[in-house]
């Protein structure tokens, strides 16, 4: 593909990816669950998990929420 890994990652989006809109609507719920059990959050919201793997800005938002919920947890 290209020499830009982020572009390649974007172009190979998982078909289950919820997209930014849905991910943002559910992110606070996902973060609460991920702070306690990251695997459970991924199982309960696989479409959000797929999106977070593909979207750096949304993944950063999750990191911020997790830092606010539990400062010792930065990423699921």
Phi and psi restraints in degrees (range 20) as a CNS / XPLOR table:
assign (resid 1 and name C) (resid 2 and name N)
       (resid 2 and name CA) (resid 2 and name C) 1.0 -118.7 20.0 2
assign (resid 2 and name N) (resid 2 and name CA)
       (resid 2 and name C) (resid 3 and name N) 1.0 178.5 20.0 2
assign (resid 2 and name C) (resid 3 and name N)
       (resid 3 and name CA) (resid 3 and name C) 1.0 -89.1 20.0 2
assign (resid 3 and name N) (resid 3 and name CA)
       (resid 3 and name C) (resid 4 and name N) 1.0 7.1 20.0 2
assign (resid 3 and name C) (resid 4 and name N)
       (resid 4 and name CA) (resid 4 and name C) 1.0 -107.9 20.0 2
assign (resid 4 and name N) (resid 4 and name CA)
       (resid 4 and name C) (resid 5 and name N) 1.0 100.5 20.0 2
assign (resid 4 and name C) (resid 5 and name N)
       (resid 5 and name CA) (resid 5 and name C) 1.0 -57.4 20.0 2
assign (resid 5 and name N) (resid 5 and name CA)
       (resid 5 and name C) (resid 6 and name N) 1.0 -36.9 20.0 2
assign (resid 5 and name C) (resid 6 and name N)
       (resid 6 and name CA) (resid 6 and name C) 1.0 -65.3 20.0 2
assign (resid 6 and name N) (resid 6 and name CA)
       (resid 6 and name C) (resid 7 and name N) 1.0 -38.8 20.0 2
assign (resid 6 and name C) (resid 7 and name N)
       (resid 7 and name CA) (resid 7 and name C) 1.0 -66.4 20.0 2
assign (resid 7 and name N) (resid 7 and name CA)
       (resid 7 and name C) (resid 8 and name N) 1.0 -43.4 20.0 2
assign (resid 7 and name C) (resid 8 and name N)
       (resid 8 and name CA) (resid 8 and name C) 1.0 -59.8 20.0 2
assign (resid 8 and name N) (resid 8 and name CA)
       (resid 8 and name C) (resid 9 and name N) 1.0 -44.1 20.0 2
assign (resid 8 and name C) (resid 9 and name N)
       (resid 9 and name CA) (resid 9 and name C) 1.0 -61.8 20.0 2
assign (resid 9 and name N) (resid 9 and name CA)
       (resid 9 and name C) (resid 10 and name N) 1.0 -41.8 20.0 2
assign (resid 9 and name C) (resid 10 and name N)
       (resid 10 and name CA) (resid 10 and name C) 1.0 -64.3 20.0 2
assign (resid 10 and name N) (resid 10 and name CA)
       (resid 10 and name C) (resid 11 and name N) 1.0 -42.6 20.0 2
assign (resid 10 and name C) (resid 11 and name N)
       (resid 11 and name CA) (resid 11 and name C) 1.0 -71.9 20.0 2
assign (resid 11 and name N) (resid 11 and name CA)
       (resid 11 and name C) (resid 12 and name N) 1.0 -17.2 20.0 2
assign (resid 11 and name C) (resid 12 and name N)
       (resid 12 and name CA) (resid 12 and name C) 1.0 -105.0 20.0 2
assign (resid 12 and name N) (resid 12 and name CA)
       (resid 12 and name C) (resid 13 and name N) 1.0 39.1 20.0 2
assign (resid 12 and name C) (resid 13 and name N)
       (resid 13 and name CA) (resid 13 and name C) 1.0 -61.0 20.0 2
assign (resid 13 and name N) (resid 13 and name CA)
       (resid 13 and name C) (resid 14 and name N) 1.0 136.7 20.0 2
assign (resid 13 and name C) (resid 14 and name N)
       (resid 14 and name CA) (resid 14 and name C) 1.0 -63.4 20.0 2
assign (resid 14 and name N) (resid 14 and name CA)
       (resid 14 and name C) (resid 15 and name N) 1.0 133.5 20.0 2
assign (resid 14 and name C) (resid 15 and name N)
       (resid 15 and name CA) (resid 15 and name C) 1.0 -63.9 20.0 2
assign (resid 15 and name N) (resid 15 and name CA)
       (resid 15 and name C) (resid 16 and name N) 1.0 -16.8 20.0 2
assign (resid 15 and name C) (resid 16 and name N)
       (resid 16 and name CA) (resid 16 and name C) 1.0 -84.9 20.0 2
assign (resid 16 and name N) (resid 16 and name CA)
       (resid 16 and name C) (resid 17 and name N) 1.0 -5.6 20.0 2
assign (resid 16 and name C) (resid 17 and name N)
       (resid 17 and name CA) (resid 17 and name C) 1.0 -55.9 20.0 2
assign (resid 17 and name N) (resid 17 and name CA)
       (resid 17 and name C) (resid 18 and name N) 1.0 126.1 20.0 2
assign (resid 17 and name C) (resid 18 and name N)
       (resid 18 and name CA) (resid 18 and name C) 1.0 -74.0 20.0 2
assign (resid 18 and name N) (resid 18 and name CA)
       (resid 18 and name C) (resid 19 and name N) 1.0 -22.1 20.0 2
assign (resid 18 and name C) (resid 19 and name N)
       (resid 19 and name CA) (resid 19 and name C) 1.0 88.0 20.0 2
assign (resid 19 and name N) (resid 19 and name CA)
       (resid 19 and name C) (resid 20 and name N) 1.0 163.2 20.0 2
assign (resid 19 and name C) (resid 20 and name N)
       (resid 20 and name CA) (resid 20 and name C) 1.0 -61.7 20.0 2
assign (resid 20 and name N) (resid 20 and name CA)
       (resid 20 and name C) (resid 21 and name N) 1.0 -42.1 20.0 2
assign (resid 20 and name C) (resid 21 and name N)
       (resid 21 and name CA) (resid 21 and name C) 1.0 -59.0 20.0 2
assign (resid 21 and name N) (resid 21 and name CA)
       (resid 21 and name C) (resid 22 and name N) 1.0 -53.0 20.0 2
assign (resid 21 and name C) (resid 22 and name N)
       (resid 22 and name CA) (resid 22 and name C) 1.0 -66.6 20.0 2
assign (resid 22 and name N) (resid 22 and name CA)
       (resid 22 and name C) (resid 23 and name N) 1.0 -41.2 20.0 2
assign (resid 22 and name C) (resid 23 and name N)
       (resid 23 and name CA) (resid 23 and name C) 1.0 -59.9 20.0 2
assign (resid 23 and name N) (resid 23 and name CA)
       (resid 23 and name C) (resid 24 and name N) 1.0 -41.8 20.0 2
assign (resid 23 and name C) (resid 24 and name N)
       (resid 24 and name CA) (resid 24 and name C) 1.0 -67.2 20.0 2
assign (resid 24 and name N) (resid 24 and name CA)
       (resid 24 and name C) (resid 25 and name N) 1.0 -35.3 20.0 2
assign (resid 24 and name C) (resid 25 and name N)
       (resid 25 and name CA) (resid 25 and name C) 1.0 -64.5 20.0 2
assign (resid 25 and name N) (resid 25 and name CA)
       (resid 25 and name C) (resid 26 and name N) 1.0 -33.9 20.0 2
assign (resid 25 and name C) (resid 26 and name N)
       (resid 26 and name CA) (resid 26 and name C) 1.0 -102.3 20.0 2
assign (resid 26 and name N) (resid 26 and name CA)
       (resid 26 and name C) (resid 27 and name N) 1.0 -4.2 20.0 2
assign (resid 26 and name C) (resid 27 and name N)
       (resid 27 and name CA) (resid 27 and name C) 1.0 -60.6 20.0 2
assign (resid 27 and name N) (resid 27 and name CA)
       (resid 27 and name C) (resid 28 and name N) 1.0 -39.2 20.0 2
assign (resid 27 and name C) (resid 28 and name N)
       (resid 28 and name CA) (resid 28 and name C) 1.0 -65.9 20.0 2
assign (resid 28 and name N) (resid 28 and name CA)
       (resid 28 and name C) (resid 29 and name N) 1.0 -36.4 20.0 2
assign (resid 28 and name C) (resid 29 and name N)
       (resid 29 and name CA) (resid 29 and name C) 1.0 -70.4 20.0 2
assign (resid 29 and name N) (resid 29 and name CA)
       (resid 29 and name C) (resid 30 and name N) 1.0 -45.0 20.0 2
assign (resid 29 and name C) (resid 30 and name N)
       (resid 30 and name CA) (resid 30 and name C) 1.0 -59.0 20.0 2
assign (resid 30 and name N) (resid 30 and name CA)
       (resid 30 and name C) (resid 31 and name N) 1.0 -43.5 20.0 2
assign (resid 30 and name C) (resid 31 and name N)
       (resid 31 and name CA) (resid 31 and name C) 1.0 -64.3 20.0 2
assign (resid 31 and name N) (resid 31 and name CA)
       (resid 31 and name C) (resid 32 and name N) 1.0 -41.9 20.0 2
assign (resid 31 and name C) (resid 32 and name N)
       (resid 32 and name CA) (resid 32 and name C) 1.0 -59.1 20.0 2
assign (resid 32 and name N) (resid 32 and name CA)
       (resid 32 and name C) (resid 33 and name N) 1.0 -45.0 20.0 2
assign (resid 32 and name C) (resid 33 and name N)
       (resid 33 and name CA) (resid 33 and name C) 1.0 -69.8 20.0 2
assign (resid 33 and name N) (resid 33 and name CA)
       (resid 33 and name C) (resid 34 and name N) 1.0 -41.8 20.0 2
assign (resid 33 and name C) (resid 34 and name N)
       (resid 34 and name CA) (resid 34 and name C) 1.0 -65.4 20.0 2
assign (resid 34 and name N) (resid 34 and name CA)
       (resid 34 and name C) (resid 35 and name N) 1.0 -31.5 20.0 2
assign (resid 34 and name C) (resid 35 and name N)
       (resid 35 and name CA) (resid 35 and name C) 1.0 -63.6 20.0 2
assign (resid 35 and name N) (resid 35 and name CA)
       (resid 35 and name C) (resid 36 and name N) 1.0 -33.6 20.0 2
assign (resid 35 and name C) (resid 36 and name N)
       (resid 36 and name CA) (resid 36 and name C) 1.0 -89.1 20.0 2
assign (resid 36 and name N) (resid 36 and name CA)
       (resid 36 and name C) (resid 37 and name N) 1.0 -39.0 20.0 2
assign (resid 36 and name C) (resid 37 and name N)
       (resid 37 and name CA) (resid 37 and name C) 1.0 -156.6 20.0 2
assign (resid 37 and name N) (resid 37 and name CA)
       (resid 37 and name C) (resid 38 and name N) 1.0 91.9 20.0 2
assign (resid 37 and name C) (resid 38 and name N)
       (resid 38 and name CA) (resid 38 and name C) 1.0 -55.4 20.0 2
assign (resid 38 and name N) (resid 38 and name CA)
       (resid 38 and name C) (resid 39 and name N) 1.0 -38.6 20.0 2
assign (resid 38 and name C) (resid 39 and name N)
       (resid 39 and name CA) (resid 39 and name C) 1.0 -65.9 20.0 2
assign (resid 39 and name N) (resid 39 and name CA)
       (resid 39 and name C) (resid 40 and name N) 1.0 -37.3 20.0 2
assign (resid 39 and name C) (resid 40 and name N)
       (resid 40 and name CA) (resid 40 and name C) 1.0 -65.7 20.0 2
assign (resid 40 and name N) (resid 40 and name CA)
       (resid 40 and name C) (resid 41 and name N) 1.0 -38.4 20.0 2
assign (resid 40 and name C) (resid 41 and name N)
       (resid 41 and name CA) (resid 41 and name C) 1.0 -63.2 20.0 2
assign (resid 41 and name N) (resid 41 and name CA)
       (resid 41 and name C) (resid 42 and name N) 1.0 -42.0 20.0 2
assign (resid 41 and name C) (resid 42 and name N)
       (resid 42 and name CA) (resid 42 and name C) 1.0 -67.2 20.0 2
assign (resid 42 and name N) (resid 42 and name CA)
       (resid 42 and name C) (resid 43 and name N) 1.0 -36.8 20.0 2
assign (resid 42 and name C) (resid 43 and name N)
       (resid 43 and name CA) (resid 43 and name C) 1.0 -71.5 20.0 2
assign (resid 43 and name N) (resid 43 and name CA)
       (resid 43 and name C) (resid 44 and name N) 1.0 -40.6 20.0 2
assign (resid 43 and name C) (resid 44 and name N)
       (resid 44 and name CA) (resid 44 and name C) 1.0 -72.7 20.0 2
assign (resid 44 and name N) (resid 44 and name CA)
       (resid 44 and name C) (resid 45 and name N) 1.0 -36.6 20.0 2
assign (resid 44 and name C) (resid 45 and name N)
       (resid 45 and name CA) (resid 45 and name C) 1.0 -127.2 20.0 2
assign (resid 45 and name N) (resid 45 and name CA)
       (resid 45 and name C) (resid 46 and name N) 1.0 66.6 20.0 2
assign (resid 45 and name C) (resid 46 and name N)
       (resid 46 and name CA) (resid 46 and name C) 1.0 -62.5 20.0 2
assign (resid 46 and name N) (resid 46 and name CA)
       (resid 46 and name C) (resid 47 and name N) 1.0 -30.1 20.0 2
assign (resid 46 and name C) (resid 47 and name N)
       (resid 47 and name CA) (resid 47 and name C) 1.0 -70.5 20.0 2
assign (resid 47 and name N) (resid 47 and name CA)
       (resid 47 and name C) (resid 48 and name N) 1.0 -33.7 20.0 2
assign (resid 47 and name C) (resid 48 and name N)
       (resid 48 and name CA) (resid 48 and name C) 1.0 -73.3 20.0 2
assign (resid 48 and name N) (resid 48 and name CA)
       (resid 48 and name C) (resid 49 and name N) 1.0 -42.0 20.0 2
assign (resid 48 and name C) (resid 49 and name N)
       (resid 49 and name CA) (resid 49 and name C) 1.0 -59.7 20.0 2
assign (resid 49 and name N) (resid 49 and name CA)
       (resid 49 and name C) (resid 50 and name N) 1.0 -42.3 20.0 2
assign (resid 49 and name C) (resid 50 and name N)
       (resid 50 and name CA) (resid 50 and name C) 1.0 -61.7 20.0 2
assign (resid 50 and name N) (resid 50 and name CA)
       (resid 50 and name C) (resid 51 and name N) 1.0 -41.0 20.0 2
assign (resid 50 and name C) (resid 51 and name N)
       (resid 51 and name CA) (resid 51 and name C) 1.0 -66.4 20.0 2
assign (resid 51 and name N) (resid 51 and name CA)
       (resid 51 and name C) (resid 52 and name N) 1.0 -42.9 20.0 2
assign (resid 51 and name C) (resid 52 and name N)
       (resid 52 and name CA) (resid 52 and name C) 1.0 -63.8 20.0 2
assign (resid 52 and name N) (resid 52 and name CA)
       (resid 52 and name C) (resid 53 and name N) 1.0 -30.8 20.0 2
assign (resid 52 and name C) (resid 53 and name N)
       (resid 53 and name CA) (resid 53 and name C) 1.0 -68.8 20.0 2
assign (resid 53 and name N) (resid 53 and name CA)
       (resid 53 and name C) (resid 54 and name N) 1.0 -26.5 20.0 2
assign (resid 53 and name C) (resid 54 and name N)
       (resid 54 and name CA) (resid 54 and name C) 1.0 -101.1 20.0 2
assign (resid 54 and name N) (resid 54 and name CA)
       (resid 54 and name C) (resid 55 and name N) 1.0 -19.5 20.0 2
assign (resid 54 and name C) (resid 55 and name N)
       (resid 55 and name CA) (resid 55 and name C) 1.0 -118.2 20.0 2
assign (resid 55 and name N) (resid 55 and name CA)
       (resid 55 and name C) (resid 56 and name N) 1.0 104.0 20.0 2
assign (resid 55 and name C) (resid 56 and name N)
       (resid 56 and name CA) (resid 56 and name C) 1.0 -57.7 20.0 2
assign (resid 56 and name N) (resid 56 and name CA)
       (resid 56 and name C) (resid 57 and name N) 1.0 -46.3 20.0 2
assign (resid 56 and name C) (resid 57 and name N)
       (resid 57 and name CA) (resid 57 and name C) 1.0 -61.3 20.0 2
assign (resid 57 and name N) (resid 57 and name CA)
       (resid 57 and name C) (resid 58 and name N) 1.0 -40.8 20.0 2
assign (resid 57 and name C) (resid 58 and name N)
       (resid 58 and name CA) (resid 58 and name C) 1.0 -68.5 20.0 2
assign (resid 58 and name N) (resid 58 and name CA)
       (resid 58 and name C) (resid 59 and name N) 1.0 -37.0 20.0 2
assign (resid 58 and name C) (resid 59 and name N)
       (resid 59 and name CA) (resid 59 and name C) 1.0 -63.4 20.0 2
assign (resid 59 and name N) (resid 59 and name CA)
       (resid 59 and name C) (resid 60 and name N) 1.0 -37.5 20.0 2
assign (resid 59 and name C) (resid 60 and name N)
       (resid 60 and name CA) (resid 60 and name C) 1.0 -66.2 20.0 2
assign (resid 60 and name N) (resid 60 and name CA)
       (resid 60 and name C) (resid 61 and name N) 1.0 -39.0 20.0 2
assign (resid 60 and name C) (resid 61 and name N)
       (resid 61 and name CA) (resid 61 and name C) 1.0 -61.2 20.0 2
assign (resid 61 and name N) (resid 61 and name CA)
       (resid 61 and name C) (resid 62 and name N) 1.0 -42.1 20.0 2
assign (resid 61 and name C) (resid 62 and name N)
       (resid 62 and name CA) (resid 62 and name C) 1.0 -60.5 20.0 2
assign (resid 62 and name N) (resid 62 and name CA)
       (resid 62 and name C) (resid 63 and name N) 1.0 -44.4 20.0 2
assign (resid 62 and name C) (resid 63 and name N)
       (resid 63 and name CA) (resid 63 and name C) 1.0 -57.9 20.0 2
assign (resid 63 and name N) (resid 63 and name CA)
       (resid 63 and name C) (resid 64 and name N) 1.0 -39.7 20.0 2
assign (resid 63 and name C) (resid 64 and name N)
       (resid 64 and name CA) (resid 64 and name C) 1.0 -65.1 20.0 2
assign (resid 64 and name N) (resid 64 and name CA)
       (resid 64 and name C) (resid 65 and name N) 1.0 -42.7 20.0 2
assign (resid 64 and name C) (resid 65 and name N)
       (resid 65 and name CA) (resid 65 and name C) 1.0 -64.2 20.0 2
assign (resid 65 and name N) (resid 65 and name CA)
       (resid 65 and name C) (resid 66 and name N) 1.0 -42.8 20.0 2
assign (resid 65 and name C) (resid 66 and name N)
       (resid 66 and name CA) (resid 66 and name C) 1.0 -63.1 20.0 2
assign (resid 66 and name N) (resid 66 and name CA)
       (resid 66 and name C) (resid 67 and name N) 1.0 -38.7 20.0 2
assign (resid 66 and name C) (resid 67 and name N)
       (resid 67 and name CA) (resid 67 and name C) 1.0 -63.9 20.0 2
assign (resid 67 and name N) (resid 67 and name CA)
       (resid 67 and name C) (resid 68 and name N) 1.0 -35.1 20.0 2
assign (resid 67 and name C) (resid 68 and name N)
       (resid 68 and name CA) (resid 68 and name C) 1.0 -73.2 20.0 2
assign (resid 68 and name N) (resid 68 and name CA)
       (resid 68 and name C) (resid 69 and name N) 1.0 -37.4 20.0 2
assign (resid 68 and name C) (resid 69 and name N)
       (resid 69 and name CA) (resid 69 and name C) 1.0 -73.7 20.0 2
assign (resid 69 and name N) (resid 69 and name CA)
       (resid 69 and name C) (resid 70 and name N) 1.0 -50.5 20.0 2
assign (resid 69 and name C) (resid 70 and name N)
       (resid 70 and name CA) (resid 70 and name C) 1.0 -141.1 20.0 2
assign (resid 70 and name N) (resid 70 and name CA)
       (resid 70 and name C) (resid 71 and name N) 1.0 101.6 20.0 2
assign (resid 70 and name C) (resid 71 and name N)
       (resid 71 and name CA) (resid 71 and name C) 1.0 -55.7 20.0 2
assign (resid 71 and name N) (resid 71 and name CA)
       (resid 71 and name C) (resid 72 and name N) 1.0 -21.7 20.0 2
assign (resid 71 and name C) (resid 72 and name N)
       (resid 72 and name CA) (resid 72 and name C) 1.0 -83.5 20.0 2
assign (resid 72 and name N) (resid 72 and name CA)
       (resid 72 and name C) (resid 73 and name N) 1.0 -8.3 20.0 2
assign (resid 72 and name C) (resid 73 and name N)
       (resid 73 and name CA) (resid 73 and name C) 1.0 -113.3 20.0 2
assign (resid 73 and name N) (resid 73 and name CA)
       (resid 73 and name C) (resid 74 and name N) 1.0 121.7 20.0 2
assign (resid 73 and name C) (resid 74 and name N)
       (resid 74 and name CA) (resid 74 and name C) 1.0 -111.0 20.0 2
assign (resid 74 and name N) (resid 74 and name CA)
       (resid 74 and name C) (resid 75 and name N) 1.0 -20.5 20.0 2
assign (resid 74 and name C) (resid 75 and name N)
       (resid 75 and name CA) (resid 75 and name C) 1.0 -159.0 20.0 2
assign (resid 75 and name N) (resid 75 and name CA)
       (resid 75 and name C) (resid 76 and name N) 1.0 142.3 20.0 2
